[in-house]
Structure formats: structure tokens, C-alpha cells
Amino acid sequence: MNRYAHLAFTEKVRGVQRERGSGEAMDRLLRGDPEEFDRIGPAEAAFITARDGFYLASATEDGWPYVQYRGGPPGFVHVLDPGTLAYTEVRGNRQYITTGNLRSDDRVSLFFMDYSRQLRLKVMARAQTLDTAQEAELSERLADVRTDGSPEQLMVIRVEGTSWNCSKHITPRFSEEELAEALLPVRQRIAELTAENEALREKLQNR
């Protein structure tokens, strides 16, 4: 997270870190070339493509932060290369706030969450939207796994910084699919016990 720290730890942030006693501890995160972008490695790629949604933050031209949620089947966010993510944007409520924000400031922040394992990957990047008709090859590639709906544009995200965040204070939550997998042995055991009870009941009735 070398590049991420250089982006996040502004002078004001560094001042607060020194005030609160964490300045020296944070120094180690600022080692290395600040212009060398963080890369999406195998662990990050596997984590991102396993997610069924993420939070995307941008800023209005007046400087107000805006956060939205983007969801889809696992893999709808594609890792094109170690520095690039992309996905197909489908029609939503047609407010186009993020798209409009990118026309004045292309900087974005992404949060990928795994609530069940209490893991979080933060990404700082620059984003741009591309026309689906003009980018036929990329459109086809991103259509392999995408959110249901009418495609409107492609979102391409150039990664600058990444950071794995600690699990503290992440409340575990589970999707229906995760719960179904976890409860499968329990359901199987219930089915076995039910069958045994039925067999015993039938045996008692036939005495």
C-alpha cells in the first residue's frame, strides 16, 4: 500500500497522526517511491472477482463526496491487468451522479467487502466511462459476467493504490448463498434424523 499511503496521508492527515501519536508508526507505510502505483496481485484479483458488489465513491464538482453501491454476480468486476479493473454499467435510476462527477474529477475510491470473513480491500483509482458501441471488443469481454439489465456504458478503473484494511469492527454478515452452504450439513443431518424418526414411528405402529 505504498502508493495508497502517499495518496491518503496528506499533510493535514500527517499532522493529526503526529498529534495522536501514530506518526512514527505510519512512517513505515510511506517508504518507497510515491509515484510507483500499487498493483493488483493474485490475492487482490481473487478477492475482487469473488465479490458480488462494492462501494464506489466520487466527488461532485463542488467537492461533496458521493458514495454508491454497485452489485452483480461474482466476477462482474473484471481484472483486466494488474493495474486495471472494468465492468459493464447497466441502466439504474438514471440520476448519473457518478458519471457526471467523473467529468470534473476522475478520482474514485472503492471498497470491496467480505463481511463473512471480515475482510476489506480499499482501492484508490482514476475512472472513465466508455461507449459500449465504440469499444466492441472490451464490451464483449465484460459481457462474460455482468449485472443483469440494459448495458449503458463501460466503467474502466485505473488503479493507483490498494490497501488491505484490518478486520476490527467489521460485523460478520452472510449472504443467502453463504448461509445455504454453511447450513448444508445441518440440513442433511435433519433429513437423516427425520427419516430415522419416520422409520421408528412406522416400526412402533406395526407392533
N, C-alpha and C positions, 0 to 999 in steps of 0.2 A: 504493500500500500504506500510505497514511496511517493508516487505522483499524487495519490489521493490525499495524503497528509499535507503536501505542499499546497494543494488547492483548498483544502478545508481549514488549515491553520493560518488564517490571515493574521495581520499584526494585532488586530483587536482581540482575536481568539488567543494568540500567544500571550497577550497581556493578562487576560483572565487566567490562563494556565499558570502563569508565574504568580499571580495573586493568590490562587488557590493551592499552590504547592505542587502542581504536576508538571511544571515547566521542564525540569530536567528529565523526567520520565518520558516526556513527549519528544525530547530532542532526538532520541534514537530513531524515531519514525521519519525524521527529516534528513537522514543521511542519504547520500546518493545524488544522482543527477535529477534535479527537479523537472527537467524537460523530457526525461525518459518516461514514456507512457507505461502504465501498468498493463499487463497482458491477461487475456482470458486463457487460463491454463486448463488442463483436463478436469480438475476438480470444479472449477468455476463453470465450465461448459456443461458438465454433467448436472450440476445443481440447477443452472438456469433452464436447461431443456426438460428438467423434471417438474418444473413449476407449472401450475395451471392459472397463474396470474401474478401480477406485480403492481407496485405503486410507481407512478411516474410524476415527477414534479418539474414544473417550468415556472417562468416568471412573466407577468404581464409587462407591457411596455411602461407602465407606471411603477414597476418594481414589486407588485404584490405577488406573493407565492401562490401557486395553484397546484393542487395535487389531485390526480385522478387514478382510478383503478382500471387496469386492462386485464381481461381474463380470456381464457380459451383452453383448449385441450393441451395437456403436457406436450411440449415441443413446438407450440405455436410461435415462441420466440426462438428464432434460428441463430446459431452461432456461425456466421459466415467465414470468419477467420479469427485469429487471436485478438484482433482489435475492433471487430465489427459485429453488431447484433442487428437483426432486422425481423420485421413481422408485417403481416397484412392488416391494415386498419379497415374495419368494416363499419357500415353506417350505424350510428348510435342516435343520440338525441339531437344531433345536428347543431350543437352550440359551437363546435370547432374552436374551443378556447385554447387547447394546447397547440393546434395547428396555427392559430393566429399568433400565439405567443412566440412560436419559433421564427416568425418572420421579422421579429425585432431582436430576439436573443435566442440563439440556438443551443444554449447551455441547459442541460437537464440533469436530474438526479433520479436514480432508480433504486427501489428497494425490492429485493427478491426474498420472500419469507417462506420458511418451512416451519410452521407452528408446531407440528407434531414432534419434530426433533429439536426445536428451539434454536434454529439456525437462521442467520440473516446475512445476505450479501448486499453491500451497498456499491453503487456504481455512479461515477460522475462521467459525463459524456457530452458530446455535441450531436444533435439530431437534425435530420432533414426529412422532408416528405417528398416522395417521388410519384409520378403519374404511372398508374398500372399499365396503361396502353403503351407508353413510351419506354417502359422497362419490362418488355415481354419475357425475357429470359429470367430475370430476377422474380417477376410475378409468378412464373411457373414453379420456380424453386420454392418460393414461400407458400405456394398453394398446397404443397405436400401435406403440411399440417397447419391449419389455421382456424381462427374463430369462425363460427357459423355466422352467416349474414352476407350482405351485399358489399363486396370489396370497393373501397373508395380511393385508397392510396396505399403506398408502401411507406413504412417508417424505418429509416436506416439510422443506426446509432453508432457513432464512432467513440469507442471507449477511451477515456483518458486516465481514470483512476478507479481502483477497486479496493474494497476493504471488507474483510470478514468481521462482523460485529460479535461481541460476546453475547452469550445466551441469557444473561441476567435480565430478569423482569419480562421475558417473553413467555406469556401464558400458553401452555400447550393446548392446541385445538386440533381436531381431527375431521377430515372430510368423510363423506359417506363411504367412499371407496376405501379409505384407510381403516375406518371402523369395521367395514364388512370383512376386510382381510384379517384384522385383529380378532374379530369375534367368530371367525370360521370354525376354529377348534371347539369353541364353546357350543356353537350351534350343532356341530357334528355330535358332540357328547350328549346334548339334549335329545337329539334324534335317536341316539343309541339307547338312552335311558327310557325314552318314550316307547320304543319298540320292546324293550325288556318288560316294561310295565304292562304293555298290552298282552305280551305272551304269558306273563304271570296271571293276569286277570282271566285270560281265556282258560288257563290250566285250572284255576280255582273254580271257575264256573262249570267245568266238565267233571269235577269230582263227584 
